[in-house]
Every structure is written in structure tokens, then in C-alpha cells.
Amino acid sequence: MIVYLNGGGHLLEVLAESGADVLGVDWRVTPEEAVARVGDRVALQGNLDPCILFAPPEVVRAETTRVLEGFAGQDGYIFNLGSGILPETPIESMEALFEAVRVFGA
């Protein structure tokens, strides 16, 4: 079970005790802070700011890599946006995101 509460970063410790398997983390909490506060109690998912996807592809790649590096030590981590994708998101940005995830995981 995944629990996601947009804007609920102040509740990470409580949510970690909820019985969820995974906590979705929005972009308002840094990856390092989320890992430090939750530890290995649950896996984490997130947290790229969806507005980053309106930046040039090189910024999207850099920010995606920053998020992946921040969660690198957390078992079970799932990369995702820190909220939903916006309808006007450029396809080039999604391509840059997917490329960064593939390169990081290689």
C-alpha cells in the first residue's frame, strides 16, 4: 500500500507508522530529509517537482539525477514525480527525465 499526502511532509514520521509499505513524498521535502526522518521503516517514492519539467531538458536531467542521488541509500525507493504530471508538460522533458533515470540505473 502506498500513502501519499500532498503537502504532508510534516507528517512523515506519523505516516511511516501507518502500516503503509511506501510513502509518496512531494517536492517540498528534500530526499535527504525524507530518508533521515523515515529511515528503513518504509520505502519512499517521489519527489521531483513536476514544474521542473517545464525547464530545458538539461535542467530536467540534472534535477532528476539530484533526486535519484538523494534517495540512493534508501531501500525500495521508487522514482516518481512529487505530485501529478501537468497536462502541458513538454514531451522533450519527459524524454530527458526517462533518459536520466535509465543512465542513473545503468
N, CA, C and O atoms as a printed pandas DataFrame, in Angstrom:
     atom_number atom_name residue_name chain_id  residue_number  x_coord  y_coord  z_coord
0              1         N          MET        A               1    0.843   -1.164    0.000
1              2        CA          MET        A               1    0.000    0.000    0.000
2              3         C          MET        A               1    0.895    1.237    0.000
3              4         O          MET        A               1    1.874    1.314    0.742
4              5         N          ILE        A               2    0.538    2.197   -0.845
5              6        CA          ILE        A               2    1.256    3.461   -0.943
6              7         C          ILE        A               2    0.372    4.557   -0.359
7              8         O          ILE        A               2   -0.811    4.657   -0.685
8              9         N          VAL        A               3    0.961    5.376    0.508
9             10        CA          VAL        A               3    0.260    6.530    1.068
10            11         C          VAL        A               3    0.950    7.778    0.545
11            12         O          VAL        A               3    2.170    7.916    0.642
12            13         N          TYR        A               4    0.153    8.688   -0.014
13            14        CA          TYR        A               4    0.686    9.953   -0.492
14            15         C          TYR        A               4   -0.213   11.068    0.022
15            16         O          TYR        A               4   -1.428   11.034   -0.174
16            17         N          LEU        A               5    0.380   12.048    0.675
17            18        CA          LEU        A               5   -0.341   13.202    1.191
18            19         C          LEU        A               5    0.377   14.452    0.706
19            20         O          LEU        A               5    1.381   14.864    1.287
20            21         N          ASN        A               6   -0.141   15.054   -0.361
21            22        CA          ASN        A               6    0.481   16.250   -0.922
22            23         C          ASN        A               6    0.526   17.336    0.147
23            24         O          ASN        A               6   -0.497   17.687    0.736
24            25         N          GLY        A               7    1.721   17.859    0.389
25            26        CA          GLY        A               7    1.899   18.874    1.424
26            27         C          GLY        A               7    1.996   18.292    2.821
27            28         O          GLY        A               7    1.956   19.034    3.803
28            29         N          GLY        A               8    2.123   16.985    2.927
29            30        CA          GLY        A               8    2.148   16.338    4.234
30            31         C          GLY        A               8    3.523   15.982    4.741
31            32         O          GLY        A               8    3.658   15.077    5.564
32            33         N          GLY        A               9    4.548   16.665    4.273
33            34        CA          GLY        A               9    5.909   16.361    4.704
34            35         C          GLY        A               9    6.121   16.464    6.196
35            36         O          GLY        A               9    6.970   15.765    6.749
36            37         N          HIS        A              10    5.361   17.325    6.861
37            38        CA          HIS        A              10    5.496   17.472    8.313
38            39         C          HIS        A              10    4.987   16.236    9.054
39            40         O          HIS        A              10    5.202   16.106   10.259
40            41         N          LEU        A              11    4.318   15.334    8.348
41            42        CA          LEU        A              11    3.751   14.131    8.967
42            43         C          LEU        A              11    4.507   12.846    8.609
43            44         O          LEU        A              11    3.993   11.752    8.844
44            45         N          LEU        A              12    5.695   12.955    8.055
45            46        CA          LEU        A              12    6.409   11.762    7.597
46            47         C          LEU        A              12    6.568   10.702    8.683
47            48         O          LEU        A              12    6.346    9.518    8.428
48            49         N          GLU        A              13    6.944   11.108    9.877
49            50        CA          GLU        A              13    7.142   10.120   10.946
50            51         C          GLU        A              13    5.832    9.407   11.285
51            52         O          GLU        A              13    5.825    8.194   11.498
52            53         N          VAL        A              14    4.741   10.143   11.336
53            54        CA          VAL        A              14    3.428    9.550   11.630
54            55         C          VAL        A              14    3.014    8.616   10.497
55            56         O          VAL        A              14    2.551    7.503   10.742
56            57         N          LEU        A              15    3.181    9.071    9.267
57            58        CA          LEU        A              15    2.811    8.251    8.119
58            59         C          LEU        A              15    3.651    6.976    8.034
59            60         O          LEU        A              15    3.169    5.938    7.581
60            61         N          ALA        A              16    4.912    7.060    8.473
61            62        CA          ALA        A              16    5.784    5.876    8.470
62            63         C          ALA        A              16    5.267    4.791    9.406
63            64         O          ALA        A              16    5.600    3.617    9.240
64            65         N          GLU        A              17    4.459    5.172   10.383
65            66        CA          GLU        A              17    3.883    4.216   11.335
66            67         C          GLU        A              17    2.462    3.801   10.957
67            68         O          GLU        A              17    1.795    3.119   11.735
68            69         N          SER        A              18    1.992    4.201    9.779
69            70        CA          SER        A              18    0.603    3.973    9.376
70            71         C          SER        A              18    0.317    2.555    8.903
71            72         O          SER        A              18   -0.843    2.169    8.763
72            73         N          GLY        A              19    1.358    1.784    8.657
73            74        CA          GLY        A              19    1.165    0.455    8.092
74            75         C          GLY        A              19    1.373    0.423    6.584
75            76         O          GLY        A              19    1.305   -0.641    5.968
76            77         N          ALA        A              20    1.625    1.582    5.991
77            78        CA          ALA        A              20    1.893    1.652    4.550
78            79         C          ALA        A              20    3.220    0.974    4.238
79            80         O          ALA        A              20    4.122    0.927    5.074
80            81         N          ASP        A              21    3.320    0.455    3.028
81            82        CA          ASP        A              21    4.582   -0.122    2.559
82            83         C          ASP        A              21    5.491    0.954    1.972
83            84         O          ASP        A              21    6.716    0.860    2.044
84            85         N          VAL        A              22    4.861    1.985    1.384
85            86        CA          VAL        A              22    5.573    3.049    0.688
86            87         C          VAL        A              22    4.926    4.379    1.034
87            88         O          VAL        A              22    3.702    4.477    1.127
88            89         N          LEU        A              23    5.760    5.413    1.227
89            90        CA          LEU        A              23    5.262    6.775    1.394
90            91         C          LEU        A              23    5.643    7.587    0.170
91            92         O          LEU        A              23    6.817    7.649   -0.196
92            93         N          GLY        A              24    4.665    8.205   -0.463
93            94        CA          GLY        A              24    4.923    9.149   -1.529
94            95         C          GLY        A              24    5.323   10.476   -0.911
95            96         O          GLY        A              24    4.655   10.960    0.003
96            97         N          VAL        A              25    6.400   11.066   -1.397
97            98        CA          VAL        A              25    6.934   12.309   -0.842
98            99         C          VAL        A              25    6.846   13.383   -1.916
99           100         O          VAL        A              25    7.303   13.182   -3.041
100          101         N          ASP        A              26    6.252   14.537   -1.563
101          102        CA          ASP        A              26    6.186   15.613   -2.546
102          103         C          ASP        A              26    7.513   16.361   -2.596
103          104         O          ASP        A              26    8.440   16.042   -1.852
104          105         N          TRP        A              27    7.601   17.353   -3.473
105          106        CA          TRP        A              27    8.859   18.061   -3.721
106          107         C          TRP        A              27    9.236   19.052   -2.632
107          108         O          TRP        A              27   10.309   19.651   -2.697
108          109         N          ARG        A              28    8.386   19.238   -1.642
109          110        CA          ARG        A              28    8.666   20.212   -0.585
110          111         C          ARG        A              28    9.646   19.688    0.471
111          112         O          ARG        A              28   10.140   20.456    1.296
112          113         N          VAL        A              29    9.921   18.403    0.445
113          114        CA          VAL        A              29   10.848   17.768    1.383
114          115         C          VAL        A              29   12.037   17.266    0.574
115          116         O          VAL        A              29   11.853   16.601   -0.445
116          117         N          THR        A              30   13.240   17.572    1.011
117          118        CA          THR        A              30   14.400   17.080    0.266
118          119         C          THR        A              30   14.506   15.567    0.431
119          120         O          THR        A              30   14.070   15.022    1.445
120          121         N          PRO        A              31   15.076   14.891   -0.552
121          122        CA          PRO        A              31   15.269   13.447   -0.413
122          123         C          PRO        A              31   16.051   13.091    0.851
123          124         O          PRO        A              31   15.696   12.150    1.561
124          125         N          GLU        A              32   17.108   13.839    1.128
125          126        CA          GLU        A              32   17.943   13.540    2.289
126          127         C          GLU        A              32   17.151   13.666    3.598
127          128         O          GLU        A              32   17.310   12.855    4.510
128          129         N          GLU        A              33   16.300   14.690    3.676
129          130        CA          GLU        A              33   15.477   14.864    4.868
130          131         C          GLU        A              33   14.475   13.724    5.013
131          132         O          GLU        A              33   14.283   13.201    6.111
132          133         N          ALA        A              34   13.839   13.340    3.915
133          134        CA          ALA        A              34   12.856   12.252    3.969
134          135         C          ALA        A              34   13.511   10.956    4.439
135          136         O          ALA        A              34   12.962   10.260    5.292
136          137         N          VAL        A              35   14.675   10.630    3.891
137          138        CA          VAL        A              35   15.384    9.406    4.286
138          139         C          VAL        A              35   15.776    9.482    5.763
139          140         O          VAL        A              35   15.618    8.505    6.494
140          141         N          ALA        A              36   16.281   10.621    6.200
141          142        CA          ALA        A              36   16.705   10.769    7.598
142          143         C          ALA        A              36   15.524   10.619    8.550
143          144         O          ALA        A              36   15.672   10.046    9.629
144          145         N          ARG        A              37   14.377   11.116    8.173
145          146        CA          ARG        A              37   13.218   11.095    9.070
146          147         C          ARG        A              37   12.480    9.766    9.073
147          148         O          ARG        A              37   11.854    9.412   10.072
148          149         N          VAL        A              38   12.542    9.024    7.972
149          150        CA          VAL        A              38   11.796    7.770    7.863
150          151         C          VAL        A              38   12.694    6.559    8.079
151          152         O          VAL        A              38   12.249    5.526    8.579
152          153         N          GLY        A              39   13.959    6.695    7.698
153          154        CA          GLY        A              39   14.873    5.563    7.850
154          155         C          GLY        A              39   14.438    4.392    6.996
155          156         O          GLY        A              39   14.054    4.564    5.840
156          157         N          ASP        A              40   14.501    3.198    7.568
157          158        CA          ASP        A              40   14.138    1.995    6.815
158          159         C          ASP        A              40   12.764    1.456    7.202
159          160         O          ASP        A              40   12.446    0.303    6.913
160          161         N          ARG        A              41   11.945    2.287    7.856
161          162        CA          ARG        A              41   10.607    1.833    8.267
162          163         C          ARG        A              41    9.697    1.559    7.082
163          164         O          ARG        A              41    8.895    0.625    7.120
164          165         N          VAL        A              42    9.810    2.355    6.038
165          166        CA          VAL        A              42    9.026    2.166    4.810
166          167         C          VAL        A              42    9.879    2.604    3.627
167          168         O          VAL        A              42   10.860    3.330    3.789
168          169         N          ALA        A              43    9.497    2.160    2.451
169          170        CA          ALA        A              43   10.143    2.652    1.240
170          171         C          ALA        A              43    9.567    4.027    0.915
171          172         O          ALA        A              43    8.483    4.383    1.377
172          173         N          LEU        A              44   10.301    4.789    0.121
173          174        CA          LEU        A              44    9.857    6.117   -0.275
174          175         C          LEU        A              44    9.682    6.192   -1.783
175          176         O          LEU        A              44   10.333    5.476   -2.543
176          177         N          GLN        A              45    8.784    7.079   -2.191
177          178        CA          GLN        A              45    8.505    7.295   -3.609
178          179         C          GLN        A              45    8.444    8.794   -3.871
179          180         O          GLN        A              45    7.866    9.538   -3.078
180          181         N          GLY        A              46    9.020    9.237   -4.953
181          182        CA          GLY        A              46    8.937   10.653   -5.327
182          183         C          GLY        A              46   10.306   11.168   -5.731
183          184         O          GLY        A              46   11.139   10.348   -6.118
184          185         N          ASN        A              47   10.583   12.359   -5.677
185          186        CA          ASN        A              47    9.803   13.522   -5.362
186          187         C          ASN        A              47   10.153   14.704   -6.243
187          188         O          ASN        A              47   10.240   15.836   -5.768
188          189         N          LEU        A              48   10.354   14.443   -7.528
189          190        CA          LEU        A              48   10.714   15.514   -8.458
190          191         C          LEU        A              48    9.551   16.481   -8.605
191          192         O          LEU        A              48    8.418   16.068   -8.849
192          193         N          ASP        A              49    9.834   17.769   -8.457
193          194        CA          ASP        A              49    8.829   18.814   -8.645
194          195         C          ASP        A              49    8.340   18.758  -10.098
195          196         O          ASP        A              49    9.151   18.899  -11.014
196          197         N          PRO        A              50    7.044   18.558  -10.332
197          198        CA          PRO        A              50    6.545   18.464  -11.704
198          199         C          PRO        A              50    6.761   19.745  -12.511
199          200         O          PRO        A              50    6.769   19.694  -13.741
200          201         N          CYS        A              51    6.933   20.875  -11.860
201          202        CA          CYS        A              51    7.188   22.124  -12.582
202          203         C          CYS        A              51    8.576   22.147  -13.216
203          204         O          CYS        A              51    8.815   22.896  -14.163
204          205         N          ILE        A              52    9.495   21.327  -12.694
205          206        CA          ILE        A              52   10.836   21.206  -13.289
206          207         C          ILE        A              52   10.722   20.758  -14.745
207          208         O          ILE        A              52   11.587   21.069  -15.564
208          209         N          LEU        A              53    9.675   20.042  -15.056
209          210        CA          LEU        A              53    9.508   19.510  -16.408
210          211         C          LEU        A              53    9.235   20.600  -17.439
211          212         O          LEU        A              53    9.154   20.312  -18.633
212          213         N          PHE        A              54    9.094   21.836  -16.998
213          214        CA          PHE        A              54    8.943   22.956  -17.928
214          215         C          PHE        A              54   10.277   23.662  -18.165
215          216         O          PHE        A              54   10.338   24.630  -18.924
216          217         N          ALA        A              55   11.321   23.195  -17.535
217          218        CA          ALA        A              55   12.671   23.732  -17.734
218          219         C          ALA        A              55   13.292   23.064  -18.960
219          220         O          ALA        A              55   12.754   22.080  -19.470
220          221         N          PRO        A              56   14.402   23.585  -19.428
221          222        CA          PRO        A              56   15.099   22.936  -20.545
222          223         C          PRO        A              56   15.520   21.500  -20.179
223          224         O          PRO        A              56   15.733   21.195  -19.006
224          225         N          PRO        A              57   15.638   20.626  -21.185
225          226        CA          PRO        A              57   15.984   19.219  -20.928
226          227         C          PRO        A              57   17.222   19.019  -20.059
227          228         O          PRO        A              57   17.248   18.096  -19.245
228          229         N          GLU        A              58   18.251   19.858  -20.207
229          230        CA          GLU        A              58   19.457   19.664  -19.393
230          231         C          GLU        A              58   19.167   19.921  -17.909
231          232         O          GLU        A              58   19.782   19.294  -17.047
232          233         N          VAL        A              59   18.255   20.818  -17.608
233          234        CA          VAL        A              59   17.852   21.070  -16.218
234          235         C          VAL        A              59   17.040   19.885  -15.696
235          236         O          VAL        A              59   17.214   19.458  -14.554
236          237         N          VAL        A              60   16.159   19.362  -16.536
237          238        CA          VAL        A              60   15.359   18.190  -16.147
238          239         C          VAL        A              60   16.277   17.020  -15.819
239          240         O          VAL        A              60   16.084   16.349  -14.805
240          241         N          ARG        A              61   17.274   16.767  -16.667
241          242        CA          ARG        A              61   18.220   15.676  -16.408
242          243         C          ARG        A              61   18.976   15.899  -15.106
243          244         O          ARG        A              61   19.128   14.971  -14.312
244          245         N          ALA        A              62   19.448   17.109  -14.882
245          246        CA          ALA        A              62   20.219   17.410  -13.667
246          247         C          ALA        A              62   19.359   17.265  -12.411
247          248         O          ALA        A              62   19.813   16.695  -11.420
248          249         N          GLU        A              63   18.150   17.762  -12.439
249          250        CA          GLU        A              63   17.270   17.669  -11.266
250          251         C          GLU        A              63   16.824   16.233  -11.015
251          252         O          GLU        A              63   16.697   15.818   -9.863
252          253         N          THR        A              64   16.590   15.481  -12.065
253          254        CA          THR        A              64   16.235   14.068  -11.908
254          255         C          THR        A              64   17.382   13.315  -11.248
255          256         O          THR        A              64   17.165   12.518  -10.335
256          257         N          THR        A              65   18.590   13.567  -11.706
257          258        CA          THR        A              65   19.771   12.924  -11.127
258          259         C          THR        A              65   19.949   13.340   -9.668
259          260         O          THR        A              65   20.303   12.508   -8.832
260          261         N          ARG        A              66   19.710   14.617   -9.348
261          262        CA          ARG        A              66   19.823   15.093   -7.962
262          263         C          ARG        A              66   18.866   14.339   -7.054
263          264         O          ARG        A              66   19.245   13.933   -5.955
264          265         N          VAL        A              67   17.623   14.147   -7.502
265          266        CA          VAL        A              67   16.637   13.412   -6.702
266          267         C          VAL        A              67   17.082   11.958   -6.534
267          268         O          VAL        A              67   17.049   11.425   -5.425
268          269         N          LEU        A              68   17.491   11.323   -7.610
269          270        CA          LEU        A              68   17.929    9.925   -7.536
270          271         C          LEU        A              68   19.122    9.768   -6.585
271          272         O          LEU        A              68   19.167    8.817   -5.804
272          273         N          GLU        A              69   20.075   10.683   -6.647
273          274        CA          GLU        A              69   21.227   10.622   -5.743
274          275         C          GLU        A              69   20.803   10.813   -4.292
275          276         O          GLU        A              69   21.348   10.165   -3.397
276          277         N          GLY        A              70   19.848   11.684   -4.053
277          278        CA          GLY        A              70   19.382   11.938   -2.699
278          279         C          GLY        A              70   18.715   10.745   -2.048
279          280         O          GLY        A              70   18.788   10.576   -0.831
280          281         N          PHE        A              71   18.061    9.914   -2.853
281          282        CA          PHE        A              71   17.380    8.727   -2.334
282          283         C          PHE        A              71   18.219    7.449   -2.504
283          284         O          PHE        A              71   17.750    6.361   -2.170
284          285         N          ALA        A              72   19.433    7.567   -3.011
285          286        CA          ALA        A              72   20.235    6.400   -3.383
286          287         C          ALA        A              72   20.413    5.385   -2.261
287          288         O          ALA        A              72   20.487    4.188   -2.541
288          289         N          GLY        A              73   20.485    5.805   -1.028
289          290        CA          GLY        A              73   20.714    4.874    0.071
290          291         C          GLY        A              73   19.453    4.284    0.672
291          292         O          GLY        A              73   19.535    3.544    1.653
292          293         N          GLN        A              74   18.299    4.584    0.120
293          294        CA          GLN        A              74   17.035    4.159    0.709
294          295         C          GLN        A              74   16.524    2.898    0.005
295          296         O          GLN        A              74   16.198    2.933   -1.181
296          297         N          ASP        A              75   16.457    1.779    0.747
297          298        CA          ASP        A              75   15.978    0.526    0.171
298          299         C          ASP        A              75   14.539    0.649   -0.311
299          300         O          ASP        A              75   13.689    1.200    0.387
300          301         N          GLY        A              76   14.273    0.136   -1.500
301          302        CA          GLY        A              76   12.923    0.104   -2.032
302          303         C          GLY        A              76   12.467    1.391   -2.681
303          304         O          GLY        A              76   11.301    1.507   -3.056
304          305         N          TYR        A              77   13.358    2.366   -2.826
305          306        CA          TYR        A              77   12.976    3.663   -3.387
306          307         C          TYR        A              77   12.381    3.522   -4.779
307          308         O          TYR        A              77   12.857    2.731   -5.593
308          309         N          ILE        A              78   11.330    4.300   -5.042
309          310        CA          ILE        A              78   10.653    4.344   -6.338
310          311         C          ILE        A              78   10.719    5.776   -6.849
311          312         O          ILE        A              78   10.188    6.685   -6.211
312          313         N          PHE        A              79   11.362    5.987   -7.987
313          314        CA          PHE        A              79   11.407    7.336   -8.547
314          315         C          PHE        A              79   10.022    7.695   -9.079
315          316         O          PHE        A              79    9.329    6.871   -9.675
316          317         N          ASN        A              80    9.641    8.956   -8.844
317          318        CA          ASN        A              80    8.357    9.447   -9.325
318          319         C          ASN        A              80    8.370   10.961   -9.203
319          320         O          ASN        A              80    9.285   11.547   -8.623
320          321         N          LEU        A              81    7.353   11.573   -9.752
321          322        CA          LEU        A              81    7.155   12.996   -9.531
322          323         C          LEU        A              81    6.651   13.192   -8.111
323          324         O          LEU        A              81    6.096   12.274   -7.507
324          325         N          GLY        A              82    6.844   14.384   -7.587
325          326        CA          GLY        A              82    6.371   14.703   -6.247
326          327         C          GLY        A              82    4.918   15.133   -6.243
327          328         O          GLY        A              82    4.438   15.649   -5.234
328          329         N          SER        A              83    4.220   14.942   -7.314
329          330        CA          SER        A              83    2.795   15.207   -7.494
330          331         C          SER        A              83    2.504   14.782   -8.930
331          332         O          SER        A              83    3.381   14.225   -9.591
332          333         N          GLY        A              84    1.320   15.026   -9.416
333          334        CA          GLY        A              84    0.961   14.569  -10.756
334          335         C          GLY        A              84    1.618   15.355  -11.870
335          336         O          GLY        A              84    2.082   16.478  -11.679
336          337         N          ILE        A              85    1.645   14.736  -13.039
337          338        CA          ILE        A              85    2.185   15.405  -14.221
338          339         C          ILE        A              85    1.145   16.397  -14.735
339          340         O          ILE        A              85   -0.053   16.113  -14.752
340          341         N          LEU        A              86    1.622   17.547  -15.145
341          342        CA          LEU        A              86    0.730   18.589  -15.647
342          343         C          LEU        A              86    0.456   18.366  -17.136
343          344         O          LEU        A              86    1.353   17.953  -17.871
344          345         N          PRO        A              87   -0.763   18.633  -17.585
345          346        CA          PRO        A              87   -1.144   18.322  -18.973
346          347         C          PRO        A              87   -0.267   18.967  -20.033
347          348         O          PRO        A              87   -0.075   18.383  -21.100
348          349         N          GLU        A              88    0.266   20.143  -19.777
349          350        CA          GLU        A              88    1.052   20.865  -20.779
350          351         C          GLU        A              88    2.532   20.477  -20.773
351          352         O          GLU        A              88    3.328   21.097  -21.479
352          353         N          THR        A              89    2.910   19.479  -20.001
353          354        CA          THR        A              89    4.315   19.076  -19.883
354          355         C          THR        A              89    4.876   18.712  -21.258
355          356         O          THR        A              89    4.302   17.880  -21.961
356          357         N          PRO        A              90    5.986   19.326  -21.643
357          358        CA          PRO        A              90    6.583   19.014  -22.949
358          359         C          PRO        A              90    7.100   17.567  -23.005
359          360         O          PRO        A              90    7.675   17.055  -22.044
360          361         N          ILE        A              91    6.883   16.947  -24.125
361          362        CA          ILE        A              91    7.352   15.569  -24.323
362          363         C          ILE        A              91    8.867   15.501  -24.206
363          364         O          ILE        A              91    9.403   14.518  -23.694
364          365         N          GLU        A              92    9.566   16.535  -24.675
365          366        CA          GLU        A              92   11.026   16.553  -24.599
366          367         C          GLU        A              92   11.511   16.461  -23.148
367          368         O          GLU        A              92   12.549   15.864  -22.866
368          369         N          SER        A              93   10.755   17.053  -22.250
369          370        CA          SER        A              93   11.121   16.989  -20.839
370          371         C          SER        A              93   10.952   15.583  -20.289
371          372         O          SER        A              93   11.780   15.116  -19.507
372          373         N          MET        A              94    9.885   14.909  -20.692
373          374        CA          MET        A              94    9.687   13.528  -20.239
374          375         C          MET        A              94   10.775   12.626  -20.814
375          376         O          MET        A              94   11.250   11.716  -20.133
376          377         N          GLU        A              95   11.165   12.866  -22.037
377          378        CA          GLU        A              95   12.254   12.088  -22.633
378          379         C          GLU        A              95   13.552   12.302  -21.847
379          380         O          GLU        A              95   14.293   11.351  -21.597
380          381         N          ALA        A              96   13.824   13.551  -21.459
381          382        CA          ALA        A              96   15.027   13.856  -20.675
382          383         C          ALA        A              96   14.959   13.173  -19.311
383          384         O          ALA        A              96   15.966   12.653  -18.831
384          385         N          LEU        A              97   13.786   13.170  -18.685
385          386        CA          LEU        A              97   13.602   12.502  -17.392
386          387         C          LEU        A              97   13.880   11.002  -17.529
387          388         O          LEU        A              97   14.648   10.437  -16.751
388          389         N          PHE        A              98   13.258   10.367  -18.514
389          390        CA          PHE        A              98   13.451    8.918  -18.709
390          391         C          PHE        A              98   14.915    8.592  -18.993
391          392         O          PHE        A              98   15.441    7.598  -18.492
392          393         N          GLU        A              99   15.568    9.424  -19.793
393          394        CA          GLU        A              99   16.987    9.211  -20.089
394          395         C          GLU        A              99   17.820    9.277  -18.808
395          396         O          GLU        A              99   18.687    8.431  -18.587
396          397         N          ALA        A             100   17.563   10.269  -17.973
397          398        CA          ALA        A             100   18.329   10.417  -16.720
398          399         C          ALA        A             100   18.117    9.226  -15.808
399          400         O          ALA        A             100   19.069    8.750  -15.189
400          401         N          VAL        A             101   16.894    8.733  -15.712
401          402        CA          VAL        A             101   16.619    7.566  -14.868
402          403         C          VAL        A             101   17.340    6.340  -15.408
403          404         O          VAL        A             101   17.926    5.578  -14.639
404          405         N          ARG        A             102   17.303    6.142  -16.721
405          406        CA          ARG        A             102   17.993    4.984  -17.316
406          407         C          ARG        A             102   19.497    5.066  -17.099
407          408         O          ARG        A             102   20.123    4.070  -16.738
408          409         N          VAL        A             103   20.086    6.241  -17.316
409          410        CA          VAL        A             103   21.535    6.409  -17.150
410          411         C          VAL        A             103   21.924    6.181  -15.686
411          412         O          VAL        A             103   22.934    5.534  -15.412
412          413         N          PHE        A             104   21.146    6.699  -14.758
413          414        CA          PHE        A             104   21.461    6.546  -13.348
414          415         C          PHE        A             104   21.396    5.077  -12.938
415          416         O          PHE        A             104   22.216    4.613  -12.146
416          417         N          GLY        A             105   20.429    4.356  -13.473
417          418        CA          GLY        A             105   20.243    2.953  -13.099
418          419         C          GLY        A             105   21.188    1.990  -13.807
419          420         O          GLY        A             105   21.239    0.806  -13.473
420          421         N          ALA        A             106   21.929    2.494  -14.777
421          422        CA          ALA        A             106   22.813    1.608  -15.548
422          423         C          ALA        A             106   24.048    1.210  -14.778
423          424         O          ALA        A             106   24.884    0.469  -15.294
